[in-house]
Amino acid sequence: MKLSKLLRYALGVAVLAAFSLVGCEEMDIYSIDSPSDLQSRIDSIAAAKASIDTGDTTYINISTAIVGAEDNSSGWNSVISDYFAIPTNKLLHLEFVNHGSGVNNWNNWNLAVANMNDRDADGFAQYFVLRSDAYGWGNDDFDLAMISQDYPDTDGDDDIWNDFRTTMQGAYVTLEVDHSVTGNAFVTAVAEGTNGTVLTMTYQQPVSATDDIYAYLITDASYFEMKEAYLLPSQITIVEDVNPVSISVSGAPEFVEIGNEDFWGDAVATVTFADGSSTEVDTADIAFSVIPDMTTLGEKTVILAYNKTKQGELTTPVTTYYTLEVTNSVSSLEVTNLPIITTYYFYNDTSGIIFNTRGLEVTATYSDGTTGILSNDALQFGMIPAAEGDQGAEISYVGATSTVTTTCPVTLVKGIGQVGANDFSTGWWSQFSDDYPVAAGESKTLTMYAYSNGINNWNSPSTILRRADMTEYGVVRMDNFGWGDGYATATRSNDWNFDIFGANISGSKIEITVTNNGDDTADIRYDVTYATGETHFQEYAGITVDSSDLNYAIVLEGSYIVIVE
């Protein structure tokens, strides 16, 4: 205690002595001159903060300065940044340096926006996840078409992605998430590469208009040096309301059995507004001005209207109509035209196989003896048992008083291997075939049958070229697209009709041939025969590889393949 007091007394004397020595005219003792540039640094920091401080700026302390392992070993979703809360009417501003493995487009920053700040908590839900390569996913409001980007083809090779991967290495990223009072989040990401290239991506989506939203960064063979985070007032002040211009109905029943009062079924009403946007609307917001008499046979007309603006205000209604047929009860079903796919290849017998109804025609016989072709939408289909030989896919019609069934004959042939789940649930980069080595001067062909959800062209097999230690040369899809350092030298050719590509993947026989040219290049060719018998090809020539160490494997998403040889 005494020693402490003595120290404080001595310090006070020293300070007074300093004042007495310099006098009133020497008060510049407070100017820092050692080291010589310290004062200028302090001044520049103060000036920088002053330049952005509007009086409403709220600086956020960053707890995790380095997000992810600095050797890019942090895999997808394994490490995340701090959660940054964004109240309504506020804009989150983040600055960080992006680092990635450079192997794939997605090995860079990823942004998630969620409803709370604990992804392990009950009720946690993501509004959306955005990848820096202009891709993403999310809840029912997510719309991939709302992502825009200006990524340039700087080397003029008709491939923006090799340039993108180069620019993102060490890029300084400014990312803003504006939480508007209109109940929307507006994202703007600007990345400036060390090569001077600037990349801009934007996205917007509905979120809660009242509750805080939470943003965080996710690794994927990448890491980030966090530099700055602060909140500003929202820059979205007014969103102009717009009127509806049309309404359409899809999925309405074509036939309804007498006694069934449900004329809507699984129909969906979509309203288009004056700004070109569209949204599905709840039946509670639809007015049915003509309700059909479902107690008598014959063609009926349903007329409906919608009278709300985009922001929910009442306005002049838009209308549409559709027709349906009220029929007698169905007494029996008969398959009168077989589907395009009648032979299925399988390997995993732990779950059933989804029945592909394309081309199927089912005729109903009614209680009065008349017949009519039923829409597949009016029918229910069972799974095909995963067992070798002749099987039957069950087809049912659920009527007002009874359910009528029949079966469609199919044949199952067992293959020698499979990649992907029978229900098309396999995600990207989650299941792979074996690795197949290809010696210099030789070719290796893998024959398979593909089955797909048919949603996207890339729900089909992709081929990975890599070394034995898994280092990749490149990845190529069946739909004329690929990436990787080796892919940059490839020449592409194909004869696809992309208008029908996705619908024809299921049931296709695919032969994938990898040729090791022996000169440190490789070729990949897809020879595809649709279930209809139509044939197409996709070829990639001159992919740069090490001919002494070449292997290939198959990967996919939203689909599965059965290998037969």
PyMOL commands that set and color helices and strands:
alter all, ss='L'
color gray80, all
select helices_A, chain A and resi 2-22+24-30+38-52+144-146+160-168+283-285+376-378+486-489+502-504
alter helices_A, ss='H'
color red, helices_A
select strands_A, chain A and resi 58-59+66-67+84-86+90-100+110-114+126-131+135-138+148-149+172-180+184-192+198-206+213-218+222-233+244-250+255-257+268-273+278-281+287-290+298-308+314-327+330-337+343-346+361-366+371-374+380-381+389-398+403-414+417-419+436-437+443-452+462-466+472-476+482-483+491-494+508-516+521-529+535-544+551-555+559-563
alter strands_A, ss='S'
color yellow, strands_A
deselect
rebuild
show_as cartoon
